[in-house]
């Protein structure tokens, strides 16, 4: 799944009787964002998918010394 210009890799697993979708999105060379979802269909064209695709993330690199 794409997040802006970033490509996230996802997988599905079961835990505590629920199915979970886990996405890992590299935001920079040293920072990854992990998004875990359960109970919401995030396939293309669904309400959950539209919300998921609308998320925006930025990395604050902080003050350089």
C-alpha positions as CSV (number, residue, x, y, z in Angstrom):
1,X,0.0,0.0,0.0
2,X,1.3,3.5,-0.8
3,X,1.4,6.3,1.7
4,X,2.0,9.5,-0.3
5,X,5.3,8.7,-2.1
6,X,6.2,5.9,0.4
7,X,5.5,2.3,-0.2
8,X,4.4,0.3,2.9
9,X,4.7,-3.5,3.2
10,X,2.0,-5.3,5.1
11,X,1.1,-8.6,6.5
12,X,-1.9,-10.2,8.3
13,X,-1.7,-12.2,11.5
14,X,-4.1,-13.5,14.2
15,X,-3.8,-12.6,17.9
16,X,-6.3,-12.8,20.7
17,X,-9.0,-14.2,18.4
18,X,-8.8,-11.2,16.0
19,X,-7.2,-10.8,12.6
20,X,-4.7,-7.9,12.4
21,X,-3.2,-6.1,9.5
22,X,0.3,-4.6,10.1
23,X,2.0,-2.1,7.8
24,X,5.6,-0.9,8.0
25,X,6.3,2.3,6.2
26,X,9.9,3.6,5.8
27,X,9.8,7.4,6.4
28,X,13.5,7.9,6.2
29,X,16.7,5.9,6.3
30,X,16.5,5.6,10.0
31,X,12.8,5.9,10.8
32,X,9.9,3.4,10.1
33,X,6.3,3.9,10.9
34,X,4.2,0.9,12.0
35,X,0.4,1.0,11.6
36,X,-1.6,-1.9,13.1
37,X,-5.3,-2.2,12.2
38,X,-8.0,-4.7,13.2
39,X,-11.7,-4.8,12.3
40,X,-11.5,-2.3,9.4
41,X,-11.3,-3.2,5.7
42,X,-8.6,-1.1,4.2
43,X,-8.8,-2.5,0.7
44,X,-8.8,0.0,-2.2
45,X,-12.2,1.6,-2.7
46,X,-13.5,1.0,0.9
47,X,-14.1,3.7,3.4
48,X,-11.3,2.3,5.6
49,X,-8.9,2.2,2.6
50,X,-9.8,5.8,1.7
51,X,-9.1,7.0,5.2
52,X,-5.9,4.9,5.4
53,X,-4.6,6.4,2.1
54,X,-5.4,10.0,3.3
55,X,-3.0,9.7,6.2
56,X,0.0,12.0,5.9
57,X,3.3,11.6,7.8
58,X,6.4,13.7,8.2
59,X,9.7,13.1,9.9
60,X,11.0,15.9,12.1
61,X,14.8,15.6,11.9
62,X,15.3,18.0,14.8
63,X,17.9,20.8,15.0
64,X,21.2,20.0,13.4
65,X,24.3,20.9,15.3
